Structures are given as structure tokens and as C-alpha cells.
Amino acid sequence: MLLFVSTDRRHAENTPFTIELLETIDDDLDKVEAHLVKTSDLSAAEEYGLLESIPTIVFFENGIPSLYNGKEAIFRIIIFINSFLKAEF
């Protein structure tokens, strides 16, 4: 899971909220063998066409990227991980 963040004021408004929310599920990410990588590398964000939608999470499942941005999308990721954990354990 890649989290694109930026210190640019245009993009920084939701960044603290996004990071805080993801840190609450950090232990759960370890359980599903998912790793969270935070980057502010705008060239990488540009590669995925994300320059206008930072912060954005790129969630890779079986090597296939899915893009999530906005608070609702982050909650969907949390729900997905929690449902996966319930199915596994």
C-alpha cells in the first residue's frame, strides 16, 4: 500500500487525517502482510496520474493497483482489511 502525500498547501489539508487513520490499522496491515509506504515523490505520483488528488492511497492486490482518495475511500480500505481479518482468523 502506497500513500502519496505532499507538503504543498493545495494537497496537505487531508494528509494528517489520512496518515492518522492509517496508523490506527498499522498492526492489522501487518497481519494481512500489507505494508504501508509513505512517499512525497511527486514523480511517482505523476506516474499514476495522481498529482491533482493527493493524498491518495494506491492499494496493490495481487500486483494490481487500485487508487483510493478521499475520506470515504480510506474507510473502505479499513473495512476491507477488517473483513479480511475476520475471514482469516
Z-matrix of the N, CA and C atoms (Angstrom, degrees):
N
C 1 1.434
C 2 1.517 1 106.96
N 3 1.299 2 115.34 1 125.97
C 4 1.459 3 121.78 2 179.91
C 5 1.517 4 109.21 3 -110.64
N 6 1.306 5 116.78 4 131.83
C 7 1.453 6 121.41 5 175.92
C 8 1.517 7 107.90 6 -113.54
N 9 1.323 8 116.13 7 115.05
C 10 1.462 9 120.87 8 176.52
C 11 1.518 10 108.53 9 -89.67
N 12 1.322 11 115.77 10 124.41
C 13 1.456 12 121.67 11 178.55
C 14 1.519 13 108.84 12 -126.90
N 15 1.315 14 115.94 13 165.92
C 16 1.450 15 120.42 14 179.96
C 17 1.522 16 109.09 15 -148.29
N 18 1.313 17 116.06 16 149.68
C 19 1.455 18 120.41 17 174.47
C 20 1.528 19 110.89 18 -91.63
N 21 1.316 20 116.23 19 -4.60
C 22 1.458 21 121.52 20 177.15
C 23 1.532 22 108.71 21 -63.38
N 24 1.315 23 117.28 22 131.21
C 25 1.469 24 121.19 23 -177.18
C 26 1.523 25 113.50 24 -57.17
N 27 1.325 26 116.71 25 -29.90
C 28 1.474 27 119.30 26 179.50
C 29 1.518 28 111.26 27 -63.65
N 30 1.328 29 117.11 28 -29.24
C 31 1.459 30 121.49 29 -174.03
C 32 1.522 31 113.74 30 -109.09
N 33 1.308 32 117.44 31 -14.11
C 34 1.462 33 120.67 32 -168.21
C 35 1.526 34 114.90 33 -79.85
N 36 1.304 35 118.84 34 -12.33
C 37 1.462 36 121.08 35 -173.69
C 38 1.529 37 113.04 36 -55.83
N 39 1.322 38 119.12 37 -48.18
C 40 1.464 39 122.10 38 -176.91
C 41 1.522 40 113.78 39 -93.32
N 42 1.319 41 117.77 40 -3.18
C 43 1.457 42 120.22 41 -175.52
C 44 1.527 43 113.12 42 -61.35
N 45 1.343 44 120.21 43 -48.75
C 46 1.475 45 118.59 44 -179.92
C 47 1.527 46 112.71 45 -59.47
N 48 1.331 47 117.29 46 -40.82
C 49 1.459 48 121.41 47 178.25
C 50 1.523 49 110.59 48 -60.72
N 51 1.321 50 116.51 49 -45.79
C 52 1.465 51 121.23 50 -178.71
C 53 1.524 52 110.94 51 -62.51
N 54 1.308 53 117.10 52 -46.91
C 55 1.465 54 120.64 53 -179.63
C 56 1.524 55 110.54 54 -63.50
N 57 1.310 56 117.18 55 -44.14
C 58 1.463 57 121.11 56 -179.85
C 59 1.523 58 111.11 57 -60.59
N 60 1.314 59 116.56 58 -43.47
C 61 1.455 60 120.88 59 -179.96
C 62 1.524 61 111.35 60 -64.38
N 63 1.315 62 116.85 61 -43.92
C 64 1.463 63 119.78 62 -179.59
C 65 1.521 64 111.84 63 -67.90
N 66 1.303 65 117.66 64 -31.95
C 67 1.459 66 119.96 65 178.30
C 68 1.524 67 111.47 66 -67.59
N 69 1.339 68 117.62 67 -24.38
C 70 1.460 69 119.92 68 177.84
C 71 1.528 70 111.70 69 -70.99
N 72 1.323 71 117.33 70 -20.77
C 73 1.470 72 120.06 71 179.42
C 74 1.521 73 112.33 72 -110.60
N 75 1.322 74 117.03 73 13.97
C 76 1.460 75 121.21 74 -177.02
C 77 1.529 76 112.17 75 -56.95
N 78 1.334 77 117.64 76 -43.51
C 79 1.466 78 120.68 77 178.72
C 80 1.530 79 110.83 78 -64.09
N 81 1.324 80 116.25 79 -38.98
C 82 1.463 81 120.05 80 178.36
C 83 1.526 82 111.19 81 -66.05
N 84 1.320 83 117.08 82 -35.50
C 85 1.463 84 120.10 83 177.03
C 86 1.519 85 110.44 84 -61.16
N 87 1.329 86 116.22 85 -40.28
C 88 1.467 87 119.88 86 177.67
C 89 1.520 88 111.01 87 -61.35
N 90 1.330 89 117.02 88 -39.43
C 91 1.468 90 121.05 89 -178.59
C 92 1.520 91 112.19 90 -63.80
N 93 1.335 92 117.25 91 -32.03
C 94 1.468 93 120.11 92 -179.95
C 95 1.525 94 110.93 93 -98.89
N 96 1.339 95 114.88 94 15.00
C 97 1.464 96 122.37 95 178.37
C 98 1.524 97 112.51 96 56.70
N 99 1.326 98 115.09 97 38.35
C 100 1.461 99 121.10 98 175.13
C 101 1.521 100 107.10 99 -107.53
N 102 1.292 101 115.65 100 143.15
C 103 1.457 102 120.74 101 -178.89
C 104 1.514 103 108.99 102 -121.33
N 105 1.316 104 115.04 103 137.57
C 106 1.450 105 121.13 104 179.02
C 107 1.518 106 109.21 105 -99.04
N 108 1.313 107 115.50 106 123.73
C 109 1.466 108 121.69 107 177.60
C 110 1.516 109 107.23 108 -119.53
N 111 1.336 110 115.92 109 122.25
C 112 1.463 111 120.92 110 177.15
C 113 1.521 112 108.19 111 -98.75
N 114 1.315 113 116.28 112 134.40
C 115 1.458 114 120.24 113 178.41
C 116 1.518 115 110.56 114 -142.66
N 117 1.307 116 114.62 115 147.74
C 118 1.463 117 119.88 116 172.68
C 119 1.525 118 109.71 117 -115.94
N 120 1.316 119 116.01 118 21.04
C 121 1.468 120 122.95 119 178.76
C 122 1.525 121 108.63 120 -73.24
N 123 1.315 122 115.85 121 99.78
C 124 1.463 123 119.50 122 -175.84
C 125 1.518 124 113.16 123 -68.53
N 126 1.331 125 117.80 124 -22.75
C 127 1.471 126 118.64 125 176.50
C 128 1.527 127 109.98 126 -68.12
N 129 1.330 128 117.01 127 -36.18
C 130 1.463 129 120.04 128 176.29
C 131 1.527 130 110.36 129 -69.14
N 132 1.331 131 117.09 130 -39.86
C 133 1.464 132 120.37 131 176.94
C 134 1.525 133 110.53 132 -62.74
N 135 1.315 134 116.28 133 -38.51
C 136 1.461 135 120.59 134 178.96
C 137 1.529 136 110.87 135 -64.19
N 138 1.324 137 116.51 136 -36.43
C 139 1.470 138 121.13 137 179.12
C 140 1.528 139 111.61 138 -58.20
N 141 1.332 140 116.22 139 -34.62
C 142 1.462 141 121.07 140 178.30
C 143 1.529 142 112.60 141 -94.07
N 144 1.332 143 117.30 142 2.57
C 145 1.459 144 121.11 143 179.76
C 146 1.517 145 113.06 144 71.74
N 147 1.333 146 117.17 145 36.71
C 148 1.453 147 121.25 146 -172.58
C 149 1.521 148 115.43 147 -108.21
N 150 1.294 149 118.66 148 6.28
C 151 1.459 150 119.57 149 -172.98
C 152 1.523 151 113.89 150 -57.61
N 153 1.302 152 117.96 151 -30.20
C 154 1.462 153 120.80 152 -177.77
C 155 1.524 154 112.76 153 -94.65
N 156 1.324 155 118.49 154 0.08
C 157 1.470 156 119.50 155 -175.35
C 158 1.525 157 112.79 156 -130.81
N 159 1.316 158 116.64 157 38.33
C 160 1.459 159 121.09 158 178.70
C 161 1.526 160 108.43 159 -88.31
N 162 1.325 161 122.23 160 137.49
C 163 1.453 162 125.80 161 6.42
C 164 1.531 163 111.45 162 -80.32
N 165 1.301 164 115.52 163 143.40
C 166 1.455 165 123.00 164 177.59
C 167 1.515 166 108.68 165 -136.85
N 168 1.311 167 114.77 166 144.79
C 169 1.462 168 121.24 167 175.58
C 170 1.514 169 107.35 168 -106.10
N 171 1.314 170 115.82 169 133.17
C 172 1.462 171 121.05 170 171.17
C 173 1.518 172 105.35 171 -108.59
N 174 1.314 173 115.96 172 113.15
C 175 1.460 174 122.45 173 -177.76
C 176 1.520 175 107.36 174 -103.98
N 177 1.311 176 116.03 175 119.16
C 178 1.464 177 120.96 176 -179.16
C 179 1.517 178 108.85 177 -98.20
N 180 1.319 179 115.94 178 121.59
C 181 1.457 180 121.25 179 174.93
C 182 1.516 181 107.31 180 -121.85
N 183 1.330 182 114.94 181 116.09
C 184 1.468 183 121.44 182 -174.85
C 185 1.529 184 110.88 183 56.07
N 186 1.327 185 116.51 184 37.98
C 187 1.455 186 121.86 185 176.86
C 188 1.513 187 115.19 186 80.03
N 189 1.327 188 117.20 187 -0.29
C 190 1.465 189 121.30 188 -178.23
C 191 1.528 190 108.28 189 -101.00
N 192 1.346 191 117.65 190 121.83
C 193 1.465 192 119.46 191 -178.17
C 194 1.529 193 112.61 192 -80.96
N 195 1.320 194 114.87 193 138.32
C 196 1.463 195 122.36 194 171.02
C 197 1.515 196 106.60 195 -122.85
N 198 1.313 197 116.56 196 135.37
C 199 1.458 198 121.09 197 -176.72
C 200 1.524 199 110.19 198 -99.64
N 201 1.332 200 115.22 199 134.48
C 202 1.454 201 121.71 200 179.02
C 203 1.519 202 108.76 201 -132.42
N 204 1.307 203 117.09 202 126.14
C 205 1.457 204 119.79 203 171.42
C 206 1.520 205 108.48 204 -141.37
N 207 1.282 206 115.56 205 156.71
C 208 1.451 207 120.83 206 -176.18
C 209 1.521 208 110.98 207 90.06
N 210 1.325 209 114.75 208 157.50
C 211 1.460 210 120.77 209 -175.69
C 212 1.527 211 112.37 210 -62.29
N 213 1.321 212 118.41 211 -40.31
C 214 1.460 213 121.13 212 -178.58
C 215 1.519 214 110.86 213 -62.32
N 216 1.313 215 116.57 214 -39.59
C 217 1.461 216 120.58 215 -179.84
C 218 1.518 217 111.23 216 -65.76
N 219 1.317 218 117.25 217 -38.39
C 220 1.459 219 120.55 218 179.09
C 221 1.521 220 109.65 219 -65.23
N 222 1.321 221 117.03 220 -41.08
C 223 1.460 222 119.74 221 177.36
C 224 1.527 223 110.95 222 -63.52
N 225 1.335 224 118.17 223 -35.80
C 226 1.466 225 120.92 224 176.91
C 227 1.524 226 110.96 225 -62.55
N 228 1.333 227 117.67 226 -38.27
C 229 1.459 228 120.62 227 177.55
C 230 1.526 229 110.03 228 -64.58
N 231 1.314 230 116.76 229 -43.46
C 232 1.461 231 120.23 230 179.31
C 233 1.524 232 110.51 231 -61.83
N 234 1.314 233 116.92 232 -43.57
C 235 1.469 234 120.68 233 177.90
C 236 1.524 235 110.59 234 -62.47
N 237 1.330 236 117.38 235 -42.67
C 238 1.464 237 121.25 236 178.58
C 239 1.527 238 110.68 237 -59.33
N 240 1.318 239 117.40 238 -48.12
C 241 1.461 240 121.15 239 -177.93
C 242 1.523 241 110.30 240 -64.67
N 243 1.325 242 117.35 241 -43.09
C 244 1.463 243 119.96 242 178.21
C 245 1.529 244 112.14 243 -63.05
N 246 1.321 245 118.02 244 -39.61
C 247 1.462 246 120.29 245 179.18
C 248 1.523 247 110.30 246 -69.57
N 249 1.320 248 117.06 247 -35.43
C 250 1.466 249 120.64 248 176.64
C 251 1.525 250 110.18 249 -64.21
N 252 1.321 251 116.93 250 -42.96
C 253 1.467 252 121.02 251 178.96
C 254 1.532 253 111.60 252 -62.47
N 255 1.318 254 116.86 253 -41.58
C 256 1.468 255 120.21 254 179.05
C 257 1.519 256 111.27 255 -63.19
N 258 1.326 257 116.72 256 -37.61
C 259 1.469 258 120.85 257 179.79
C 260 1.523 259 111.52 258 -70.69
N 261 1.328 260 117.33 259 -34.06
C 262 1.455 261 122.17 260 -177.43
C 263 1.516 262 113.48 261 -80.22
N 264 1.332 263 116.71 262 -34.66
C 265 1.464 264 119.91 263 -172.66
C 266 1.476 265 109.00 264 -112.91
